[in-house]
Amino acid sequence: MSGCIEQIGRVLLVLINLIFLLVGLAITAVGFILRYGYSVYKPFLDFSLKALQKTLDDTNLGTGLDIENVDIGQVMLSLALGLIIGGLVLVALSFMGCCGACCKFKLFLWIYALVILVFVLIEVVAIGILYGKPDIVKGQAKTSLSKYEGLASSEVTSLAWNVIMIQFKCCGIDSYKDFAEATSWKKNPAGVTLITPGCFDAVWSESFGKTAIAVPVLIMLFIILAVKLAKDDDKCNS
């Protein structure tokens, strides 16, 4: 009976890691596309770019900015590098999990469990900060927002904020009042319609907030399964 359960555990761990291996390859590919394949993902950003251009035209702030020639790849450089590195790490970790479970490499299983445990601890700390002390994250975001130069700016940080605010239909970090620190922006309050919902809550609810609790729990199951299989291998070898 225990042998049957062990085999089911191995198959389950292999299948799950094969899925994550494919996901890692996809993430890596997306990272390379974001960095070097502007023509590939340009159609997905057309809505945001057109909305930004319309805002510029409606507020008479579009002078001197040619959105069609903005290097979005440069805007998304940090995101692309993060996806590439994260994707490669996921590929390596998933490969290690597959080999450890399928080929009974107990060293791979222990390393796999340890690395995932580190990731879980980091995620728990990050979630704790986001829930317990969100001002830490908001402070960093507001520092970035303080460099904002306005809707008509082609500067990387400003354009990135414009895309985020259009995509998530938000404004500032907590509200439009955060732009009081953006000293480089020559504001025109009479001609700009302000959207009050802050981007911190909007981005959180649409991304991390939906999986913040479920992901660590799921990963802990991987750790328990990997450790169980590694210990079973130790028993078989002794």
Rosetta blueprint (number, residue, H / E / L):
1 M L
2 S H
3 G H
4 C H
5 I H
6 E H
7 Q H
8 I H
9 G H
10 R H
11 V H
12 L H
13 L H
14 V H
15 L H
16 I H
17 N H
18 L H
19 I H
20 F H
21 L H
22 L H
23 V H
24 G H
25 L H
26 A H
27 I H
28 T H
29 A H
30 V H
31 G H
32 F H
33 I H
34 L H
35 R H
36 Y H
37 G L
38 Y H
39 S H
40 V H
41 Y H
42 K H
43 P H
44 F H
45 L H
46 D H
47 F H
48 S H
49 L H
50 K H
51 A H
52 L H
53 Q H
54 K H
55 T H
56 L H
57 D H
58 D H
59 T L
60 N L
61 L L
62 G L
63 T L
64 G L
65 L L
66 D L
67 I H
68 E H
69 N H
70 V L
71 D L
72 I H
73 G H
74 Q H
75 V H
76 M L
77 L H
78 S H
79 L H
80 A H
81 L H
82 G H
83 L H
84 I H
85 I H
86 G H
87 G H
88 L H
89 V H
90 L H
91 V H
92 A H
93 L H
94 S H
95 F H
96 M H
97 G H
98 C H
99 C H
100 G H
101 A H
102 C H
103 C L
104 K L
105 F L
106 K H
107 L H
108 F H
109 L H
110 W H
111 I H
112 Y H
113 A H
114 L H
115 V H
116 I H
117 L H
118 V H
119 F H
120 V H
121 L H
122 I H
123 E H
124 V H
125 V H
126 A H
127 I H
128 G H
129 I H
130 L H
131 Y H
132 G H
133 K L
134 P H
135 D H
136 I H
137 V H
138 K H
139 G H
140 Q H
141 A H
142 K H
143 T H
144 S H
145 L H
146 S L
147 K L
148 Y L
149 E L
150 G L
151 L L
152 A L
153 S L
154 S L
155 E L
156 V H
157 T H
158 S H
159 L H
160 A H
161 W H
162 N H
163 V H
164 I H
165 M H
166 I H
167 Q H
168 F H
169 K L
170 C L
171 C L
172 G L
173 I L
174 D L
175 S L
176 Y H
177 K H
178 D H
179 F H
180 A H
181 E H
182 A L
183 T L
184 S L
185 W L
186 K L
187 K L
188 N L
189 P H
190 A H
191 G H
192 V L
193 T L
194 L L
195 I L
196 T L
197 P L
198 G L
199 C H
200 F H
201 D H
202 A H
203 V H
204 W H
205 S H
206 E H
207 S L
208 F H
209 G H
210 K H
211 T L
212 A L
213 I L
214 A H
215 V H
216 P H
217 V H
218 L H
219 I H
220 M H
221 L H
222 F H
223 I H
224 I H
225 L H
226 A H
227 V H
228 K H
229 L H
230 A H
231 K H
232 D H
233 D H
234 D H
235 K H
236 C H
237 N H
238 S L
